[in-house]
Each structure stands twice: as structure tokens, then as C-alpha cells.
Amino acid sequence: MPKSSPPLLHNLLDDRLLGIEDKGGRRDRVTLPDLLARLSDGEPTTLTALQAHQQHAVHAFLVQLAAIALSRAGEDRIEHDEAAWKALLLGAAERDGAGPEAFTLIVGDLSKPAFLQPPVPEGKLAALKNEHDRPTADLDVLITAKNHDVKIDRVDKPTVEHWIFALITLQTMQGFLGAGNYGIARMNGGFSSRPCVAFAPGYSEAERFRRDVRLLLERRDSLIENFGFGQRGTLGLVWCKPWDGTTSLAFDELDPFFIEICRRIRLSLAEDGAVVAYRGTSKAARIDAKESNGNTGDPWNLVSRDGKALTMPEAGFTYDRVQDFLFGEWQAGAAGDLQPEKDHLWVGQVLVRGQGKTGGYHERWVPVPPKARMRLARSEDRAELAKRSKDWVSFAGTARLRILKPALLTLLQGAPEQLKFDDNRVDPYLQKLDQAIDDEFFQLLFEHADEAPDEANVLFQRRLIEMARAQLDEAGQGLPIPNARRWRARAQAERVFEGASRNHFKAAFPPKTATSNEEAPTLGDSP
């Protein structure tokens, strides 16, 4: 049973609850306004207790919170000191009918909000039946099916800081988890995820914060026009409004930068003084967004041609998928708008969700050199680069399945009369080739962006042949080849590899000087 909670405990506006590290490696503890002051001033700042899968949730929260506070105050300038940010945050909460309790972790008066915790109209914690004494496990977005990937109970002695990040992640990133546990509006269905697909000026959180806040403020009017935000209300800090679990909010009641919640939850103190969470179910999602398919104006998500937000598969940000995000028919959010003079990186982050499972945390940063950024910013050049990248993905598939695979099968099976293409013992070498391609794909694409298409294609094909041959050579040392047929198998595998390479990548080989019209043999090609 909880003991009587104090009126206010752990106020993010005044208490230094957040651990940080600066660029010099010095550590300190700061308030939420101080953190915003450092970020807005461009000071490199790292949150020391933040876990990898929580990075996007916290970045998005801070950016949206700053954008709400600045827009409500009519401020165009992003840089403010700690005192000014505190005033801005209090002003934002006041617009939503709340005071400093909206940024306080434990609030004894259940008729008032607490940080990311809506008021409880019933007036008693018994209305929230599920109890959690740790800020991980099923309170977080992780699910036990992938406990080998990201451990669900890795925080042995949780601090207030861990509860803060777990709340942000739960309320702004969680999906459907059974009856009464609805997910957020900013994803395409309850089993989807909320990814980050964006450009960035650098790896520093401060650089990304300043950039994304500025872009959100610039996009505000178009969000209102396109989604109908604010016609009946401008609720931004959604947790400030009481929720009994039976009602939903419509887009026209919300600020375009709204920070949502998806669960009824309340923190209190246990008998031993430790923080404990009480979580209840609901009969309806907090925001009525089922018909939107996740298309909510999220600054960090992509929307397809049919109006649905991106749902990431378990494979994550592979090179073929990233090139589709860069060049395919997707509509980017505000953070996905390339600023060619400033942005140096493309970034993707996501914790893939599924039905009753997580598909792992995926993160990728792709450097984009200046000449490539200029091409991406010009529609004609972008279209040319898009075609080249799509062709290269096709070349990579050819190298893997039409060149390397038949050679590997010839080697493994002892050069039989007919290959068995369903033999999956060669898959590890195919996967390693794909990983090698992944490691170099964008570096090569951008490095040769200014070259003529035919020349660039030849260079890439030759590199693919080199990478595929490296895997064939490695397989020759590692695959269990029948001793009686070892030398014949190796010779035939080389012949198959050479013939398939010349057949599929003709331009990668110099023309023959001999007068013979004989073509190089193509043996064992995959069906």
C-alpha cells in the first residue's frame, strides 16, 4: 500500500534531477529549464542516464515542449537562460490549466496533473489497479520476447531520473498492449512504432535540438492548415487535462506540437519511501486518431503516398531501405527537411514493435557530404541520384543471388551436375556480403555522385565483384567441402563465379582483345 504522498515531490523546474555530461567530460545535475538553456545555447550536453531506446522519445519530447512554450509566448528566439525557460514552461502549463505540478513527478492531489500523469477524476489510486515498483519491464516500451536484445530489467536500483525517462518513453512511444492498453496517436496502428527519420547538423543533441525546434516553429501554420489543429482548443501538454479513461481528444482540440499520453498512470510513494507507479486501463485511446493511420504531422516520421505513417520492419535501417527513405515517394516531417548548407547527417532511430514483441532497437547515421547535399536539394539532380541508388540496390541483389550464391553452392555441394538452390548453408556468407555492401553503399554513392551514370555503375559493380570474391575465398576455407571433390569443386566454383560476373556485369570487364566470339560461360545461375 502507498503511504500518504507529499503535496509536491521531485519538481523538474527547480530540482536538479537530470544528470548530464558536457563536452569536456564534466558531470553535473540540472533542472529541466537548465537543460533547455544549455541545449538552446548550443552547448554539447549528454543525458547520462538515458538508454539507447529512449533517445528519440526524449529528444522529441524536449523539442516539442520547447516549441509549445516558445510559440505560446510569441518567441522567435530559441536561446534563453534557465530563468527564462522556467517562465516559458510555466506559461505553457498555465495555458493548459495547470501550474508547476505539471512538471512535478509526485503530486498528492489527484485532481491535479503530475508530470506526464493526468488528473484522476475518481480521486483515488485504487482506480489504477496495476502496480509497478520499477521504471522498466512492462512500464517501459520493451517486451520480454526480445529480452536477449534489449534487457527489460537492467536498472537494479532505479532513481527518480530513470522514472522520468521511462514515463516519457511510455507515454509518447508505446503501442497497443491488449484490451484497455491503447497506444499513441503518432504511429500507424497499435503494433507499429514511432521512428525518427531526419537530417541533423551533427551528432550533438544541442545541434539537433536547435535545428528541430526552429523547423517546428516554421512549420506551425502549415500543420494547423493541413490537420485542423486548434479549431476547438489548443491543448499542448495533454496530461494537464483530466482523463477517466472513457473519452478521447480530437485533433481540433490540440496544439500542432501536442505532447501526448496514452496511459492512465500515477506515481506515488511506497511504505519504504520508494517511488511506485499505479497504472490503469482505459476504454478508449486518449487521442482519437484511428482514421489518421499515424499521419499526425509528426516531425520525425515519414508518410507514404497512401497517407500512412511509416511502419519499420525488424530488419531496421538497411541500405536498401534507407535509400528508399532518401529517394522514394515519402513525405517527410519537419525534421526530415534537408537544410543543405547545415545538415551533415541523415539519422534513423527506432525501437521496432510488433504484436506481443519488440523487433529490436535500430539506429543509423549516414554522413552526407556537401556535393551530395547540393544534389539532394535540386530536384533534377535528386531524381538522377535516386535512379542510380535504385539501380545499385538491384546490382547488389544480382551480386548476392546471381553471382556469389551459385558459386558458393558449387563449392559446398562438390560441383554437382545440378545445384540445389534451397541449400541454406551458404546463407551466412550471403549475409556477410550484404553487410559489406551496407557498410560502403552510401559512401560510394555520394563519393561518385558527380560522375556519369555509366562510369559510376561500373565502379560499383567492380567493387561488388571484389566483395563477393572475398566471401567466396573465405568460404573456401570454412565450408565443409567433400575431400574427394575438393579441388574440382573449387575450380568449378571459380569458373561459375567468373562466368556469372562477366555475364551480369559485362561493363565491369574490359573488352576482349582476342578475335574469338566465345562468350564466358554462365554456370549454376540462381533461378
N, C-alpha and C positions, 0 to 999 in steps of 0.2 A: 504494500500500500504506500502511496506517496505521503510524505509529510506535508504540512502546510507550506506552500511556496511563498517566498517573499514577494512583495509587490512588484519589484523590478530587479532582475539579476542578469548580469552579462550584457551590458549595453554596448553595442558596436560603435556607437557615436562617441563614447567617452572612455571606454575601457580598451586597453591595449591587448586585444585578444589574438591578433594575427601576427604570426612570425614571418619575418622577411629576411632576405639577404641581398645586399647591394652588390654592385659590380666589383667592388674590392674584396668581397668575401666577408664583410662585416655583417653580423646578425643583430636584429633588433625586433621589438614588438611594437605594433602600430594600431591605431584605431582605423575604422573604415574610412573616415574623412581623410586621415593622414595618408592611407594607401592611395586614395583617389588623387590626392595632391601630388604625390610622388609620380604616379603614372601620368597624370595630365601635364606635368612639367618635363616629361621625357626621361625621368631618372630610372635607369635599369633596376628593376625590383622583382625578386622572385619570392613567391609564397612557399615557405619551406615545408609545410605540412600537406601541400596539395599533391594528390596522387594523379597518375597519368590520365586515368579515365575521367577525372574530374576537371581537367584543364579547360576544355571547351565550355563546360557548364559555367565555370566561374568567370572565364573571360566574357562570355555572352552576358552573364548577369551584371558584371561591372559596367560593360559598355551600355547596355540598355538602361541601367539605373542612372548612369551619368547623363545619357541622352534625355531621359524623362526629366531629371532635375534641371538641366540646362534649358530645355525647351519651355518648361513651365515658368522659369524665371525670365524668359526672353533673352537669354545669354547666348551670344555667338562665340565668345571667347571660351576656350576649353581650359586654359591654365588658371587654377585657383589654389589658394593655400588651404590649410586644414580647417581654419575657422570658416572660411567661405564655403567649403564643401559641406561642412556640418549644417550651415544655414540653408544651403541648397537642398540637402536631403530632408531636413525638417519641413521646408516649404513644400517639397513634393509629397510628403506624407500628409501634410495638412490639407492639400487639395483632395486627397482621398479619404478625408475624415478621420485621420489618426494623428498621433503625436509621436514622441520619441520611443514609445513602446513598440512601434512598428519595426524598430531596429534593435529590439531587446530580445534576447534568447528565451528568457523565462519571465512570464508575466502572470502574476497570481490572479488578476481579474480576468476571468474567461470571457467577459463581454467585450474585451478589448483585444486587438490583434497582438501577436508577438512576431518575431522575425520569421517570415515565410510561413506563419501559422495563423489561419483565420480565426476570428472570434467564434466561440462555441455557444450558439443560441440556447442550448439546453442548460448551460450554466454549470455543468458538472463533467468531470473527466470520465465518469462511468459511461458516458455516451460514446467514448472512444475505447473500444474493448481490447485492441491489440497492444501489447506492451513490449518495448524494446529497451534493453539496457546497454546496447552498444550501437554506435552510429554506422555500422557496416551490416553485413549479412542482408536480410530481406528488407532492411530500411533503405539501403542503397540500391542502385540500379542493377547490381550484379546478381546472378542467379547461379545456384550450385552446380548446374550442368557443366559449367566451364570453370570449376574451381581450380583445375590444373593450369588455366590460362592466366586469370587474374584472381588472386586469393580473396575470398569474401570476408574472412575474419583476420586480416593481417594486422589490425590495430589492437594490441593486447591491453593497453591502458589508454583508453580514449580521453582526449582533452576536450575542452569547450570548442577549440578550433576544429577538431575532427567533426563535431556535431554541426558546426556551421557549414562546412563543405559538403557534408552528407545531405543536409537539408536542401542546399542549393541544387545539388545533383538530382535528388529525388524529385523535387517539385518542378524542375524545369526540363528534365530529361527522361522521366520514367514513362513507360507504356502500359498497356493493359496487362494485368496480372490476375485474372479471374474475376468472378462476379463481385461487383462493388468496388473494384480497384481499377478505375479508369485512368487512361494515360493523358499526356499533354496534347494540346491542340496543334503544336508545331511539328507534327510528324504525320506521315501518310499511313494511318491505321495504327491500331494498338500494338502490332507486332513489328513495327518499323523502328526507326531510330532518328535522332536529331543530329545530323553531321555538321561539321564545319568544312565548307568548300570555299576557299577565299584566296586572295592575294595578300601579301604582307611586305612591309618595307624592310623587315629584318626579323631576327629570331627574338628580339627583346619584346617582352609583354608590353612595356611602356610604348614602344613604337606602334605596335598593333592597336593598343588601346586608343591612342590619339587619332590614328588613321580611321578606325572604325567608328568612333564617336562622331568625327567630322562628317563621314559619309552618311551616317544615320540622320544627322541633322539636315543634311542637304536633301535627303530622300523623303523627309517627313510629309510634305504636301502631296507627293505622288502616292504615298501609301494611303493617305486619307481618301484621295480621289479614287484609287483602284479598289480599295477594300471596304469603303464605307465606315471607317473608324470614326468614333466621336460624334455621331449624329444624335445619340440619346444620352451620352455620358462620355467621360474621359478617364475611366478607372485605369491607372497605370500599375500601381502596386496592388495586384489582385487580392493579396492576402489581407488587405485592410478591410474588406467587406465581409460581414458575417456570412457563414455558409452552414446550412443544416444538412447538406448532402442531397437535397432533393431538387435544387434549382440550378440552372445553367445560365451563363452570361453569353450574350451575342456580341459579335464584332462591333456593332454600332454603339455598344456601351463602353468600349475600351479605347485607351490611348494606343496609337500605332506602334509604340515601343513597349507595350504591356509586358510585364514580367508575371508569368502565370504560376499557378499552383495546381496540382492535380489530386492532392490527397488531404483529407482532414487529419491534422496531426497537431499535437501539443506537447511541449516539453515541460517537465516538472522535476522535482527533486525526490529521490527515494529516501527511505528512512536513514540510510547511511550518508546522505548528502550528495550522492552521485546523481548525475543527470539521467533521466529516464524519459522515454518518448511514449506517448499514447496515441495510437493511430486508429481511426475509424474508417468504415467503408462509406460509400455513397450510392445513391440510387440513380445518379446522373453525373456526367462529366462536368467539371467546373466551367468549361467553355464549350459551347455548342458549335463544334467545328467539323462534324462528321461529313458534311457535304463538301467541305473545302479540300479534302484529300491532302491535308498538310500544307496547302498553298495559303499561307497566312502573312506573307511579306517578311518571313524570317530572313534577316540579313545574311545568314551564313549557309542557307540551303539552296539547292537548285530545283527548278520546276521544269518538267518535261513539256513537250508540245501539247499533250492531252490534259495539262493543268494539274498534274500530280507531283507532289514533292518527291525528291529522291529517296529511295529505299536502298540502303547499301547491302550488298551480299557479303557473305562471310569471307570471301577472298580478299576484301579490302581494296586498297588503292594500288592495284596492279597497273603496269604501264599502259595496257590496252584500255583500261577503264579511265585512267587519268587523261589520256589523250582524247577520249570521248567527252570528258568533262570540259576540257580546254577548247575543243573544236566542234563538238557535237551540237545538236539542236536543243540546248538547255538554256533556260532563262536564269541568270544569276541573281542572287540577292545583292543588297547594297555592298557588302564586304567582298563580293565577287567581281566588282567593277575594277578593272585594271587601271591603275594610275601609272602610265609608262615611265614617267620621269622619276617616280619614287619607289615603286614596288619592285623588289628584287627576288621575291619568292612566291611560289604557289604552295598553299598548305591545305592538307586534308587531315581531319581528325574525326574518329567516330568509334563509339562502342556499339558494335552490331548487336541488335536484339532479334529475337525470334519467338516462336510460340513455346514458352516454357524454357527458354535457354538464352544464353548470350553467345554470340559468334566471335568474341574476342575484341580486344581494343586494337585499332589500326591507326597509324599516324604516318604521314609522309610529307616531306618538304622538298620541293623541286626548285633549284636555282634557275632563274630566267635571266639570261644575260641581256645587256642593253639592246643589241641589234634584234634579238628575238622579241623583246617587248615592243619595239617600234613596229615590227611586222604584225604582232598581235593587235596593235592599236589601229592598223589600217585594214579596212575590210577586204580589199583585193589581195593584199599580201597574206592576210589571215586565211583566206579561202585556199590559197596556194599551199600554205603550210599545213592546213587541215587535210588536204588531199594527200600530201606527202606522208603525214603521220599515219593516216589510214592505210596507205599502201605499205608502209613499213610494218604495221601490225600484221598485215597479210603475209609479207615476206617472212616475218618471224614464225608464223604458223607453218609456212612452207619448209623452213629450215628445220623445224622441230619434227613435223609429221611426214614430210616427203623426202627429206634428206637424211637426218640423223636416225629416225626410228627404223627404217628398213635396214640401214647399216648395222645398227645395234642388234636387231633381230637375227640378221645373217650371222653375226658373230656369236650370239648366245646359243642359237639353235644349230650351230655347226654347219652352216651353208647348205640347208636342205633344198630339195627341188622346189618346194613351195613353202613360203613363210606362213607362220601362224600369227596373224596380226593382233589377236586378242591376248597375247602373252604380255602380262603387265610387269614382268620382272625388269623391264627396261625403263619403267616409269620414273624411277629416281634420277636417271641421267637426263631424261627429257625435262624433268622439273628443274634440275640444276642448269640446264641450258636456258630455260625460261627465266630463271633468276639472274643469270649472267646478262641476258638481254635487258631485263628490267633495270639492272644496275647502270647500263650505259645508254639506254634508249633516248632519254631526253637530252643528255649531254651531247650525243651525236646529232640529234635532230636540230638542236639550237646552234651547235658549232658549225653545221653545214647549211644553215638557213639561207645564206646568200648565194649558194651555189645553184647552178642549173639543176632541174629535177633529175635528168638522166645521170649527171655526174654524182649527185648526192645518193641516188639509188644504188649505183654501182659500188660506191664506198661502203654503204650499209650492208649490201649483200656480201661483199668480201669479208666484212667483219663478222657477219653471221656464219659464214663458212669456217672462219678461224675458230669461233666459239664452239661450233658444232664439232669440229675436228678435235678440239681439246677434250670434249666429253667422250668421243669415240676412243681416243687414246687412253683416257682414264678407265673406260670400260674394259679395254683390252687387258688391263692389269687386274681388274677387280671381278669381272663376270666369270662364273663357273663354266668355262668352255670345255667340251669333251676333249680329252687329251689326244685321242686318235685323230681328231679332225681339227686340232688347234690351228695349225699353220694354214691349212686350206681355208678355214673359217676366217682367219684374219686377213688373208689375201683377198678372199672374195668380198669381205666387208669393206675393204679399202676400195675395191673395184666398184661396188654398189654406191659407196659414198661419193666417189669421184664422178661416176656417171650421173647420179641424181643431181649433184651440184651443177654440173655443166648443162644438164637438161633444163633445170628450173631457173638457174641464174646465168643464162647464157652471156649476158652483157658483162658479168664479173670476170670473164676469162678473155684474154687477148685472142684475136682471130688466129686460126691455124695457118702456119706457113706452108704446110705440105699441100700437094695438089689433090690428095685423096678426098673423096666426098664422104668418107666413112664417118658416121656420127658416133660420139661416145656412147657406150651402152648405158641403158637405164634399167637397172635390175631391182626387183623387190620393192618397187614404189608402193607406198601405202594406198589402199583402195579409197 
